[in-house]
Amino acid sequence: MERPANGTAAPVDQDVLIVGAGISGIGMAAHLQQYSPDRSFTLVDRRANLGGTWDLFRYPGIRSDSDMHTLGFVFEPWKHEKAIADGPSILEYLNRIVDERHIREHIRLSQKVVGADWDSGTARWTVTMEDDKGATSTTTARWLYLGAGYYDYDEPFDAQLAGREDFRGQTIHPQFWPKNLDYKGKKIVVIGSGATAVTIVPSMAKDAAHVTMLQRTPTWYAIRPAKDGFANFLRKILPEKLAYKITRFKNVKLQDIVFKKARDKPQKVKDFLTKKVKAALGDRYDAEAFTPPYNPWDQRLCLVPDADLFEAIKADKASVVTDHIERFDATGIQLKSGKHLDADIIVTATGLNLAVAGKIPVRVDGHAVEWHEHFYYKACMFSNVPNFSAVFGYLNASWTLRADIVSEYVCRVLNHMRDTATTVATPALADPSSLEEENVFDFSSGYIQRSLHIMPKSTVALPWRLSQNYVQDRIDMRTGAIDDGVLTFGGARAAVAASAELQAAE
């Protein structure tokens, strides 16, 4: 990138460094090609393959828990018949995109980012990486875009289950699924009742002797067909892109309506969901197992495509037990009720640990960035952190909906910088005490509650808010002024002065 006349920005290896070659990173690369083709970019990923989540998780039945007309990108129609897609199909979708759009040549795999340092004097990031052999290297960029996801790749949540060392069978966490696991004819206990457990249970039940889903607390389940009949019909009579656009709009509106209804009239949504589960299970319905003590969307609704979990229960291949664990023993799990669950394999689908910025140490002019001390700006940048953006998807809708609008917004910022011959963009916040904070993570899910202390702050109003309203966010991100008086623009020298002023204010 050429230096602007009014700045002292040093040359860089690429204009934009994208960390993460999953949905968020690939989406940003495609948006850069479309909206900011003058900007050079590179994607780096710690894994040996692209795909992020969809490459990491290899447990039986791995699938999306959102429809692919909203989990898919705005720019690339989902062409498969099934809207609730399995992991391999999603990987195929991502690989096709990076090949057709010539993004693959911009990807560097097996490169773990271990540090990112912003220097205001040169207006650039220096990023330190480590390959799979332990060798380190550095690269420089004008803008750092984190598409590293939201959870800890290294350490899933440890529920500290007593007696695990006494169990003579095999204990597995879904995040580290062993290759070619043989579970045919075996007794399996899956601990958990969230999306991962509900995926694993019916899939393993096909070959196992029996699968028991052991839950401490029931979950609200939403049953829907894996195939979207409306979408498949439109694809037959309309051009593919138009059919996809209409289906995406329909699904976004339905998600929005259901979420708002759950918040405004929770009992009606409870009654509807319960009626569907009762119809799916018939005389196998157990109110204790399927009546959560919280309202729908206080935690994320759990999707059951084609009622497969309930079909496995009716076929006596699976069952649900609501109880608390006393301890593991040699042959299974002893429950506090006095019951015992025999097991050959125990799957601990007990959840994830959240991670901010991929756990990467980020420093601005030598000062470590403590994310819980900073405020979200426009749901993707952070107070007083220059030339930096990250994606944290929606809790009440598909992750990619946020990734798409964030990518487009960042391109708008980059284009504004080009047009104004500036090299630094910083969401300036001199007085954090002037803002009224609000917890937008008002979900009771364990992985959310456990991580509130590390999350960036949010306020009651835009722009310092991580909103959960995609429909409004899309309008604001696309049409709102870039130079809004909060996002400040300048060159390298200006950045040094701004940094000094902000440190003085702190």
C-alpha positions as CSV (number, residue, x, y, z in Angstrom):
1,M,0.0,0.0,0.0
2,E,1.4,3.4,-0.9
3,R,2.1,5.8,1.9
4,P,-0.4,8.7,2.1
5,A,1.1,12.2,1.7
6,N,0.2,13.3,5.2
7,G,1.5,10.2,7.1
8,T,4.6,8.3,7.9
9,A,3.2,4.8,7.7
10,A,5.8,2.2,7.0
11,P,5.5,-0.4,4.2
12,V,3.7,-3.6,5.1
13,D,3.7,-7.2,3.9
14,Q,-0.1,-7.0,3.3
15,D,-2.8,-4.4,3.9
16,V,-5.1,-6.8,5.8
17,L,-4.0,-9.8,7.8
18,I,-6.9,-12.2,8.5
19,V,-6.5,-14.6,11.4
20,G,-8.6,-17.7,10.9
21,A,-9.5,-19.6,7.8
22,G,-13.0,-20.6,8.8
23,I,-16.3,-19.0,8.0
24,S,-15.4,-15.6,9.4
25,G,-12.0,-15.4,7.7
26,I,-13.0,-16.8,4.3
27,G,-16.0,-14.4,4.3
28,M,-13.7,-11.4,4.9
29,A,-11.4,-12.4,2.1
30,A,-14.3,-12.7,-0.3
31,H,-15.7,-9.3,0.8
32,L,-12.3,-7.7,0.3
33,Q,-12.2,-9.0,-3.2
34,Q,-15.6,-7.6,-3.9
35,Y,-15.6,-4.3,-2.1
36,S,-11.9,-3.4,-1.6
37,P,-10.0,-5.1,-4.4
38,D,-7.1,-2.6,-4.1
39,R,-6.2,-4.1,-0.7
40,S,-3.8,-7.0,-0.4
41,F,-4.6,-9.7,2.2
42,T,-3.4,-12.9,3.7
43,L,-5.2,-15.5,5.8
44,V,-3.3,-17.4,8.5
45,D,-4.6,-20.4,10.5
46,R,-3.1,-22.5,13.2
47,R,-4.6,-25.7,11.8
48,A,-3.3,-27.8,8.9
49,N,-6.6,-27.5,7.1
50,L,-9.0,-24.6,6.5
51,G,-12.6,-24.7,7.9
52,G,-12.1,-23.7,11.5
53,T,-14.9,-25.3,13.6
54,W,-15.9,-27.6,10.7
55,D,-12.4,-29.0,10.5
56,L,-11.8,-29.3,14.3
57,F,-15.0,-31.1,15.3
58,R,-15.1,-34.7,13.9
59,Y,-17.7,-36.3,16.2
60,P,-20.4,-38.6,14.8
61,G,-23.2,-36.6,13.0
62,I,-21.4,-33.2,13.2
63,R,-23.8,-30.7,11.6
64,S,-24.9,-27.1,11.6
65,D,-27.4,-26.0,14.3
66,S,-28.6,-23.2,12.0
67,D,-30.0,-23.4,8.5
68,M,-27.4,-23.1,5.8
69,H,-29.4,-20.3,4.1
70,T,-28.3,-18.0,6.9
71,L,-25.2,-19.9,8.0
72,G,-24.1,-19.7,4.4
73,F,-22.6,-16.5,3.0
74,V,-24.7,-13.7,1.6
75,F,-22.6,-13.9,-1.6
76,E,-22.6,-17.6,-2.2
77,P,-25.9,-19.6,-2.5
78,W,-26.2,-22.9,-0.6
79,K,-26.8,-25.5,-3.3
80,H,-27.4,-28.7,-1.3
81,E,-30.9,-30.1,-0.8
82,K,-30.4,-30.3,3.0
83,A,-30.6,-26.9,4.8
84,I,-29.4,-28.5,8.0
85,A,-26.0,-29.6,6.7
86,D,-23.4,-32.1,7.9
87,G,-19.8,-31.1,8.6
88,P,-18.4,-32.6,5.4
89,S,-20.9,-30.7,3.3
90,I,-20.0,-27.4,4.9
91,L,-16.3,-28.1,4.4
92,E,-17.0,-28.8,0.7
93,Y,-18.9,-25.4,0.5
94,L,-15.9,-23.5,2.0
95,N,-13.3,-25.3,-0.1
96,R,-15.3,-24.6,-3.3
97,I,-15.5,-20.9,-2.4
98,V,-11.7,-20.5,-1.8
99,D,-11.0,-22.3,-5.0
100,E,-13.5,-20.6,-7.3
101,R,-12.5,-17.2,-5.9
102,H,-8.8,-17.9,-5.8
103,I,-8.5,-17.3,-2.1
104,R,-6.6,-20.5,-1.4
105,E,-3.3,-18.9,-2.7
106,H,-3.7,-16.3,0.1
107,I,-4.0,-18.9,2.9
108,R,-1.0,-19.9,5.0
109,L,-1.9,-22.9,7.2
110,S,-0.1,-24.3,10.3
111,Q,0.6,-20.8,11.4
112,K,-0.4,-20.1,15.0
113,V,-0.5,-16.4,15.9
114,V,1.2,-15.9,19.2
115,G,1.4,-12.1,19.4
116,A,0.2,-9.0,17.7
117,D,1.8,-5.6,18.3
118,W,0.5,-2.2,17.0
119,D,3.1,0.5,16.6
120,S,1.5,4.0,16.3
121,G,4.8,5.5,14.9
122,T,4.7,3.3,11.8
123,A,0.9,2.7,11.8
124,R,1.2,-1.0,11.4
125,W,0.7,-4.3,13.1
126,T,3.6,-6.8,13.6
127,V,2.2,-10.3,14.0
128,T,4.3,-13.1,15.4
129,M,3.5,-16.7,14.3
130,E,4.7,-20.1,15.2
131,D,4.5,-23.1,12.8
132,D,3.8,-26.7,13.7
133,K,7.6,-27.3,14.2
134,G,7.9,-24.4,16.7
135,A,9.7,-22.1,14.3
136,T,8.6,-18.4,14.6
137,S,8.2,-15.7,12.0
138,T,6.7,-12.3,11.7
139,T,4.6,-10.4,9.2
140,T,3.3,-6.9,9.1
141,A,-0.1,-5.5,8.1
142,R,-2.0,-2.2,8.1
143,W,-5.2,-3.8,9.5
144,L,-5.7,-6.9,11.7
145,Y,-8.9,-8.8,11.3
146,L,-9.7,-11.6,13.7
147,G,-11.9,-14.4,12.5
148,A,-10.6,-16.8,15.1
149,G,-14.0,-17.8,16.5
150,Y,-15.3,-17.6,20.0
151,Y,-14.1,-20.6,21.9
152,D,-10.9,-22.1,23.2
153,Y,-9.4,-24.6,20.7
154,D,-7.0,-26.0,23.3
155,E,-9.1,-26.4,26.4
156,P,-12.8,-27.3,26.4
157,F,-14.8,-26.8,29.6
158,D,-13.7,-29.3,32.3
159,A,-16.7,-30.1,34.4
160,Q,-14.5,-31.7,37.1
161,L,-16.4,-34.9,37.2
162,A,-15.3,-37.0,40.1
163,G,-13.8,-40.4,39.7
164,R,-12.9,-40.2,36.1
165,E,-9.7,-42.0,36.7
166,D,-11.7,-45.0,38.1
167,F,-13.6,-45.6,34.9
168,R,-12.2,-48.6,33.0
169,G,-13.8,-47.7,29.7
170,Q,-13.1,-44.8,27.3
171,T,-13.9,-41.2,28.1
172,I,-14.0,-38.8,25.2
173,H,-14.6,-35.0,24.8
174,P,-16.3,-34.1,21.5
175,Q,-13.7,-31.4,20.8
176,F,-11.0,-34.1,20.6
177,W,-12.7,-37.0,19.0
178,P,-10.5,-40.0,18.3
179,K,-10.1,-41.2,14.7
180,N,-11.9,-44.4,13.7
181,L,-13.5,-44.9,17.2
182,D,-15.2,-48.3,17.3
183,Y,-18.5,-48.1,19.3
184,K,-20.5,-50.7,17.5
185,G,-22.6,-52.7,20.0
186,K,-21.4,-50.7,23.0
187,K,-23.2,-49.0,25.8
188,I,-22.6,-45.2,25.6
189,V,-23.5,-42.4,28.0
190,V,-23.4,-38.9,26.6
191,I,-23.2,-36.2,29.3
192,G,-25.0,-33.0,28.2
193,S,-28.2,-31.9,26.5
194,G,-27.0,-29.1,24.2
195,A,-26.5,-29.1,20.5
196,T,-23.5,-31.3,20.6
197,A,-25.1,-34.0,22.7
198,V,-28.3,-33.9,20.6
199,T,-26.3,-34.4,17.5
200,I,-24.1,-37.3,18.9
201,V,-26.9,-39.3,20.5
202,P,-29.0,-40.2,17.4
203,S,-25.9,-40.6,15.2
204,M,-24.1,-43.1,17.6
205,A,-27.4,-44.8,18.3
206,K,-27.5,-46.3,14.8
207,D,-24.6,-48.6,15.7
208,A,-24.3,-48.7,19.4
209,A,-26.1,-51.1,21.7
210,H,-27.7,-48.1,23.4
211,V,-27.0,-44.5,24.0
212,T,-28.1,-42.7,27.2
213,M,-28.2,-38.9,27.2
214,L,-27.5,-37.9,30.8
215,Q,-28.7,-34.3,31.5
216,R,-28.6,-32.2,34.6
217,T,-31.1,-29.7,33.1
218,P,-33.5,-30.2,30.2
219,T,-33.2,-28.2,27.0
220,W,-35.8,-26.6,24.8
221,Y,-35.8,-28.4,21.4
222,A,-37.1,-27.1,18.1
223,I,-38.0,-29.7,15.5
224,R,-37.7,-28.9,11.8
225,P,-37.1,-30.8,8.6
226,A,-33.5,-31.1,7.5
227,K,-34.7,-30.2,4.0
228,D,-36.2,-26.8,3.4
229,G,-39.1,-27.6,1.0
230,F,-39.7,-23.9,0.3
231,A,-36.1,-23.3,-0.6
232,N,-35.9,-26.4,-2.8
233,F,-39.1,-25.4,-4.6
234,L,-37.8,-21.9,-5.3
235,R,-34.6,-23.3,-6.7
236,K,-36.6,-25.2,-9.3
237,I,-38.5,-22.1,-10.6
238,L,-36.1,-19.2,-10.0
239,P,-32.5,-18.3,-10.7
240,E,-30.3,-19.8,-7.9
241,K,-29.2,-16.5,-6.5
242,L,-32.7,-15.1,-6.3
243,A,-34.1,-18.2,-4.7
244,Y,-31.3,-18.1,-2.1
245,K,-31.9,-14.4,-1.4
246,I,-35.7,-15.0,-0.8
247,T,-35.1,-18.0,1.4
248,R,-32.5,-16.2,3.4
249,F,-34.8,-13.3,3.9
250,K,-37.6,-15.6,5.0
251,N,-35.4,-17.5,7.5
252,V,-34.0,-14.3,9.0
253,K,-37.5,-12.9,9.5
254,L,-38.7,-16.2,11.1
255,Q,-35.7,-16.3,13.4
256,D,-36.4,-12.7,14.5
257,I,-40.1,-13.4,15.0
258,V,-39.5,-16.5,17.1
259,F,-36.9,-14.8,19.3
260,K,-39.1,-11.8,19.9
261,K,-42.1,-14.0,20.6
262,A,-40.0,-16.0,23.1
263,R,-39.1,-12.8,25.0
264,D,-42.6,-11.2,24.8
265,K,-44.8,-14.3,25.3
266,P,-42.6,-17.1,26.6
267,Q,-45.5,-19.3,27.7
268,K,-46.9,-19.5,24.2
269,V,-43.6,-20.5,22.8
270,K,-43.2,-23.1,25.6
271,D,-46.6,-24.5,24.8
272,F,-45.8,-24.7,21.0
273,L,-42.4,-26.4,21.5
274,T,-43.8,-28.9,24.1
275,K,-46.7,-29.8,21.8
276,K,-44.2,-30.6,19.0
277,V,-42.0,-32.8,21.2
278,K,-45.1,-34.6,22.6
279,A,-46.3,-35.3,19.0
280,A,-42.8,-36.6,18.1
281,L,-42.5,-38.9,21.1
282,G,-46.1,-40.0,21.6
283,D,-46.3,-42.3,24.7
284,R,-42.6,-42.0,25.2
285,Y,-42.9,-38.3,26.2
286,D,-41.5,-37.6,29.7
287,A,-42.3,-34.1,31.1
288,E,-39.4,-34.2,33.5
289,A,-36.9,-34.8,30.7
290,F,-38.3,-32.2,28.3
291,T,-39.5,-29.3,30.5
292,P,-36.6,-26.9,31.1
293,P,-36.8,-24.6,34.2
294,Y,-36.1,-21.5,32.0
295,N,-37.8,-19.8,29.1
296,P,-37.1,-20.5,25.5
297,W,-34.1,-18.4,24.2
298,D,-32.8,-17.8,27.7
299,Q,-30.5,-20.3,26.3
300,R,-30.0,-21.0,22.6
301,L,-32.8,-23.2,21.1
302,C,-31.5,-26.6,20.3
303,L,-32.3,-27.9,16.8
304,V,-33.5,-31.4,16.2
305,P,-33.7,-32.0,12.4
306,D,-36.3,-34.5,11.3
307,A,-36.9,-35.3,15.0
308,D,-34.0,-37.8,14.8
309,L,-33.3,-37.7,18.6
310,F,-36.9,-38.6,19.3
311,E,-37.0,-41.3,16.6
312,A,-34.0,-43.0,18.3
313,I,-35.8,-42.9,21.6
314,K,-38.9,-44.4,20.1
315,A,-36.8,-47.2,18.6
316,D,-35.3,-48.0,22.0
317,K,-31.8,-47.1,20.7
318,A,-31.6,-44.0,23.0
319,S,-32.9,-42.7,26.2
320,V,-32.8,-39.5,28.3
321,V,-32.0,-39.5,32.1
322,T,-32.3,-36.4,34.2
323,D,-30.1,-36.6,37.2
324,H,-26.9,-35.5,38.8
325,I,-23.6,-37.3,38.8
326,E,-22.2,-38.6,42.1
327,R,-19.1,-40.0,40.5
328,F,-17.6,-42.2,37.8
329,D,-16.8,-45.7,38.8
330,A,-15.2,-48.7,37.1
331,T,-18.2,-49.6,35.0
332,G,-20.0,-46.3,34.4
333,I,-21.6,-43.5,36.3
334,Q,-23.1,-43.5,39.8
335,L,-26.0,-41.0,40.0
336,K,-27.1,-39.0,43.1
337,S,-30.5,-40.6,42.9
338,G,-28.9,-44.0,43.6
339,K,-29.3,-45.2,40.0
340,H,-26.3,-46.5,38.0
341,L,-25.6,-46.0,34.3
342,D,-23.5,-48.8,32.8
343,A,-21.1,-47.6,30.1
344,D,-18.4,-48.8,27.8
345,I,-17.8,-45.2,26.5
346,I,-18.6,-41.9,28.2
347,V,-18.8,-38.8,26.1
348,T,-18.5,-35.5,28.0
349,A,-20.4,-33.1,25.9
350,T,-20.2,-30.6,28.8
351,G,-19.5,-27.5,26.8
352,L,-16.9,-25.0,25.6
353,N,-14.7,-22.3,27.1
354,L,-15.1,-18.9,25.4
355,A,-11.9,-17.1,24.3
356,V,-11.6,-13.5,23.3
357,A,-9.4,-12.7,20.3
358,G,-8.3,-16.3,20.0
359,K,-6.3,-15.9,23.2
360,I,-3.7,-13.9,21.2
361,P,-1.7,-11.4,23.3
362,V,-2.5,-8.1,21.7
363,R,-0.4,-5.0,22.5
364,V,-0.9,-1.3,21.4
365,D,2.4,0.6,21.7
366,G,3.7,-1.9,24.1
367,H,0.6,-1.9,26.4
368,A,-1.3,-5.2,26.7
369,V,-4.9,-5.0,25.6
370,E,-7.2,-6.3,28.4
371,W,-10.4,-6.9,26.5
372,H,-12.7,-6.7,29.4
373,E,-11.7,-3.1,29.9
374,H,-12.7,-2.1,26.3
375,F,-16.1,-1.4,24.8
376,Y,-17.4,-2.9,21.6
377,Y,-17.7,-0.4,18.8
378,K,-20.1,-1.2,15.9
379,A,-20.1,-4.9,17.2
380,C,-16.7,-5.5,15.6
381,M,-14.1,-2.9,16.7
382,F,-13.0,-1.9,20.2
383,S,-12.5,1.4,22.1
384,N,-9.1,2.9,21.6
385,V,-7.7,-0.1,19.6
386,P,-6.6,1.1,16.1
387,N,-7.0,-0.8,12.8
388,F,-8.4,-3.8,14.5
389,S,-11.7,-5.8,14.1
390,A,-13.1,-9.2,15.2
391,V,-16.2,-11.3,14.7
392,F,-18.4,-12.5,17.5
393,G,-21.6,-13.9,16.0
394,Y,-25.1,-13.7,17.1
395,L,-26.4,-15.7,20.0
396,N,-29.9,-15.7,18.7
397,A,-29.2,-16.3,15.0
398,S,-26.6,-17.7,12.6
399,W,-23.0,-16.8,13.1
400,T,-22.4,-15.9,9.5
401,L,-25.1,-13.1,9.5
402,R,-22.8,-11.1,11.7
403,A,-19.7,-12.1,9.9
404,D,-21.1,-10.9,6.6
405,I,-22.1,-7.4,7.8
406,V,-18.9,-7.0,9.8
407,S,-16.8,-7.8,6.7
408,E,-18.8,-5.4,4.6
409,Y,-18.5,-2.6,7.2
410,V,-14.7,-3.1,7.6
411,C,-14.4,-2.7,3.8
412,R,-16.3,0.5,4.0
413,V,-13.8,1.8,6.6
414,L,-10.9,0.7,4.5
415,N,-12.3,2.5,1.5
416,H,-12.9,5.6,3.5
417,M,-9.2,5.5,4.6
418,R,-8.1,5.2,1.0
419,D,-10.3,8.1,-0.1
420,T,-9.2,10.4,2.7
421,A,-5.5,9.3,2.5
422,T,-5.5,8.2,6.1
423,T,-3.8,5.1,7.6
424,V,-5.3,4.8,11.1
425,A,-8.9,4.4,12.2
426,T,-9.5,4.3,16.0
427,P,-12.9,4.2,17.9
428,A,-11.9,7.0,20.3
429,L,-13.3,6.8,23.8
430,A,-11.8,9.4,26.2
431,D,-14.2,8.9,29.1
432,P,-15.6,5.3,29.6
433,S,-17.5,6.4,32.7
434,S,-19.8,8.5,30.4
435,L,-21.3,5.3,29.1
436,E,-24.1,3.3,30.6
437,E,-23.1,-0.4,30.6
438,E,-25.4,-3.3,29.9
439,N,-24.9,-7.0,29.8
440,V,-26.0,-8.1,26.3
441,F,-25.0,-11.7,27.1
442,D,-28.3,-12.1,28.9
443,F,-28.3,-15.9,28.2
444,S,-28.2,-18.3,31.1
445,S,-26.1,-20.8,29.1
446,G,-23.1,-22.0,31.2
447,Y,-20.5,-21.2,28.6
448,I,-21.7,-17.6,28.5
449,Q,-22.0,-17.1,32.3
450,R,-18.6,-18.6,32.9
451,S,-16.9,-16.2,30.6
452,L,-18.6,-12.8,31.3
453,H,-15.5,-11.6,33.2
454,I,-13.3,-11.8,30.1
455,M,-15.7,-10.3,27.6
456,P,-15.5,-6.8,26.2
457,K,-18.1,-4.3,27.6
458,S,-21.3,-3.2,25.9
459,T,-23.7,-0.3,26.5
460,V,-27.4,0.3,26.2
461,A,-27.0,2.2,22.9
462,L,-25.1,2.2,19.7
463,P,-22.3,2.5,18.7
464,W,-20.8,1.0,21.8
465,R,-23.0,-2.1,21.8
466,L,-22.9,-5.7,20.7
467,S,-26.4,-5.8,19.5
468,Q,-28.4,-9.0,19.0
469,N,-30.7,-7.5,16.4
470,Y,-29.4,-8.6,13.0
471,V,-32.2,-6.8,11.0
472,Q,-31.4,-3.4,12.5
473,D,-27.6,-4.1,12.6
474,R,-27.6,-4.7,8.8
475,I,-29.2,-1.3,8.2
476,D,-26.9,0.5,10.6
477,M,-23.7,-1.2,9.3
478,R,-24.6,-0.6,5.6
479,T,-26.0,2.9,5.8
480,G,-24.5,4.6,8.9
481,A,-21.9,7.2,8.4
482,I,-18.3,5.9,8.6
483,D,-16.9,9.2,9.8
484,D,-19.4,9.5,12.7
485,G,-17.4,11.6,15.1
486,V,-16.4,8.5,17.2
487,L,-14.3,6.6,14.7
488,T,-11.3,8.9,14.2
489,F,-9.0,8.9,11.2
490,G,-5.4,10.1,10.9
491,G,-1.9,9.1,10.0
492,A,1.0,7.7,11.9
493,R,2.1,10.9,13.6
494,A,-1.5,11.7,14.5
495,A,-1.8,8.2,16.0
496,V,1.2,8.7,18.2
497,A,-0.4,11.9,19.6
498,A,-3.8,10.3,20.0
499,S,-2.1,7.4,21.9
500,A,-0.4,9.8,24.3
501,E,-3.6,11.7,24.9
502,L,-5.6,8.5,25.6
503,Q,-2.9,7.2,28.0
504,A,-3.0,10.6,29.8
505,A,-6.8,10.4,30.1
506,E,-6.6,6.9,31.6
